[in-house]
Amino acid sequence: MNEVSNVQRAIWMTLITSLATPLFASLLFMALGLARPFTDFMLQSTEGLPIGEAAVDVFTWAALPSTVAGIGLSPFVLQHGGYTWLHAAVGGVLAFMASAIIFPIDAGGAMPLLAFLAGLIAIGMRQLLIAIGIILDRSGP
C-alpha cells in the first residue's frame, strides 16, 4: 500500500522542477557573474545592477521554462514513472527557447550557450529527482 503512484510522481516532479530549477539557474548565473572577466562575452551587461538582484531576475524569468519543462515531461512520468536524460535535455532546451520567444531576453550571441545550459540543468534536475526518489531511473531500454 505504500507504493507511490505515477500520478503522485508526476505531481511532485512538476512542483519540485518548477521551484528548484529556477534556483539552480540563478545560482549558475551568479557563478558566471562572479567570473565576469571570463564570461563577459556570454552574458548581457548588468552594469549598475547588483548581482543578487540580477540573480532574482533570472530566478523569476526561469520560472516559466521550468514549469513548461515539468509539464512537458509529465506524460513520460505518468506512463513510465520517469524519463531518460535525453527527454530531460530536449525538454529543458525546448522550454527555454519557447520562453525566450515569449519573454525575450537580451543575450546576444549567447542564446545557444544558454539553451545548452538549460538542457544541462534539466539533466541535473532529473538526477536530483532520481536521487531523492521522486521519479524512477529510466536509463535502460
Phi, psi and omega in degrees: 000345182272005181292134179277132180278162179293332177295316177296320178300316182294318179297311181293322179298315181294316180296313181292320178297320181295332182259319186280324182296317175298327177297313179296322179295318180290325175295320177295320178298318178296320178297317177293325178292324178289336176263035187309319180300332181266341185245011184300329181284343186269324190250156177294156181290133177241038181300132178081353180254120180301146185298327178294320178293321176296322178294324176294321176298319178296317178302314181295316180294322185287350180297321181293306180297328179294317179292319178297317179296318178298316179292321179294330179272351181301321178301325178292321179290320179297323183274319188243350183086359179185188179210164183276170178294329179292319175301317181298314182297313180295318178298318179295316181292314180295319179294321178297312182293321177297319179291324178293332176283319181289311179241088186301143174239148180270088181246359179060230181276007183269002183301316177298320178295317179294323176295320176298315178297325176297320176295319177294321177296321179295322177294317177297322178295321177300315180297321177296316180296325176291316183298324181268003173083018179282312178244164179269152178281113180248048181283329183278190183290000000 
